[in-house]
């Protein structure tokens, strides 16, 4: 009886702003509190002052300390830079900031973004703009005029998110500071014995954002031709933060930073891209000056040796000592200048089977672990074969864990529908943008969604309507839940569209034209060769062909013979040679 009454109370008040709801929230919040921590000597601390001291000391050592103040000059790398700011571009960076721009930026911030140490979110500033807008605008314009930032403005809370279940040491918490497709093609051939020896380096940079030296960042901005005043603005924002560690909902400690980029700062990703560009320039400089480097056999045509997203880095070359030594030398020089050191325990060297007896020498040169496919990169597997259901287990496991964390039986039907639309259906989107997911994987995901929709966490019960009907729009009698397979194919069609539009600014599209299409068109090339991903992608062309209509312009990105500008299709198919 009590169980039934509790269930009825939750169905009535669980989805509302009620006492029952907030008791549930408080229970979940209590489960995320930190009550003990293990220090570097293996001693377990349970008293809160010692736990707090361990966290504060760790981040004070990482982010604080003594600031390096070297006179670095990177302008010798300019000959290898693809773009340095022109005089007009430099002047554009110094253009006056208007009142309208300040308001536009403030109102463009998501209202739900976590507030800073003062507790005021973007929603507060928007709601009270008529009262405080003038003062906020004045303070921002004063910074651009005088180049000085009030220290209190750059105070930052370090929020902690566990990297693993039941973390025991500080390093197992991820600090959050509150204020591509080409690799699949390259790895598809890595396991083939008959091809030339080749290798790939998966490089992990230790605490990348947190360890960038500020004097190096200053030199990087000068390398790319940024004006002095603009550099002064950037340096003032980057070098004035102070930190407190948010532990169990309260701030602890207070220390000045001496290095690093704040991960919550919207400017940081752009600055980090410039920092990593220096590594690319160093490698290019060493390649041209030493002359011993050999490109990966599928990269020489476009002189590609590096792919990266933020601090996730892949390097490619022929598997020989001179080429690997180029990477080793560049990474060593880069670490000394930037403060970004390679984490050898998380970095891997992936070698093709044709490397032979040279394998041990290559591993010893880099001191990396040997990696074997499949490896995970940017959250998805690097594969040399087709994607299997075993490779997709992380998606299924993530969905299962989310469902287990919800009291599905006592959630209202409308609540379960909303969770499927906004949470569960979105968990596989990232994978769906990189792979055409196998049909049995889609079916497994839909099976879990269907069970949660009709039964919650309970295995008893039957579906009342077919899943095809559920996935129809609300206007057609469905629930508006997306068809996962159609969504997957639609996302993958974006890649075909970029090829059709000759988006050669994309490294991947440039590589496809150089090594896959060559003198052929995407409409006429055979889909029987290449990697599994490429073969699956090229089959989608028939699905999008009826929706395309070519309008002939200058003709520089158009093939009269191969492209389907005529209503009958490509001329080469109508009049085969």
HUUR-V768525 format. One record per helix or strand of 3 or more residues. SS is the DSSP state (H for helix, E for strand). FROM is the first residue (numbers start at 1). LEN is the number of residues. If there is no record, write none. Layout:
ss->SS from->FROM len->LEN
ss->SS from->FROM len->LEN
This chain:
ss->H from->2 len->12
ss->H from->19 len->13
ss->H from->48 len->16
ss->H from->75 len->6
ss->H from->87 len->7
ss->H from->99 len->10
ss->H from->122 len->6
ss->H from->129 len->18
ss->H from->151 len->4
ss->E from->155 len->8
ss->H from->170 len->3
ss->E from->173 len->6
ss->H from->182 len->7
ss->E from->198 len->8
ss->H from->209 len->3
ss->H from->214 len->10
ss->H from->228 len->11
ss->E from->242 len->6
ss->E from->250 len->7
ss->H from->268 len->23
ss->H from->300 len->3
ss->E from->306 len->4
ss->E from->312 len->7
ss->H from->321 len->18
ss->E from->348 len->4
ss->H from->353 len->14
ss->E from->369 len->3
ss->E from->375 len->3
ss->E from->380 len->3
ss->H from->393 len->12
ss->H from->413 len->10
ss->H from->424 len->3
ss->H from->429 len->4
ss->H from->439 len->17
ss->H from->467 len->4
ss->H from->474 len->3
ss->H from->484 len->17
ss->H from->507 len->11
ss->H from->532 len->7
ss->H from->541 len->5
ss->H from->571 len->4
